[in-house]
Amino acid sequence: MDDPMLSIREVARRYGLSTSALRYYDELGLVTPAQRRGRQRWYGPPQLHRLAAIQIGKAIGLSLESIAALLDGNREVWTSIATSQIATLAEQIATARVAKTVLEQTLCCQAEHPIRDCPVLAELLRLWSEGTFRNEGTGGLEAFLAEAKAHEHAYRSTMDDKVDAG
């Protein structure tokens, strides 16, 4: 009969973790081995399930403290943590969208040195340095993104008019 238990080494290999990470999770009470055989930790299906949940939690940006609360908490705890993480992810998405737009502008600009010479980026940098967007959280980043797109559109229209007139 096959033993459904896996040794700490087998679990570490299967989940791409070090054995010290598994021991650390044990110390924190996140995943307690099903049993010990001699001095070695052994894990069964329920522990592997918890370990998968920990890895997913880490992949979506949760702290080990939040993961522990999710693993052992009730619906209210889940809702609170999920709501908080969704807000954090929304801020990260807004930041990434602004970063993408600014980087795309550096590629689109025909200036020799976009940060120094691009009129669109120069205007956005001026607005940023005046504090127009900095202290408004996600709303400030969204406004910055909208402003970047408006300046880019105006600049391209001006350049298109110059090309047509030329």
Secondary structure, 3 states (H helix, E strand, C coil): CCCCCEEHHHHHHHHCCCHHHHHHHHHHCCCCCCEEECCEEEECHHHHHHHHHHHHHHHCCCCHHHHHHHHHCCHHHHHHHHHHHHHHHHHHHHHHHHHHHHHHHHHHCCCCCHHHHCHHHHHHHHHHHCCCCCCCHHHHHHHHHHHHHHHHHHHHHHHHHHHHHC
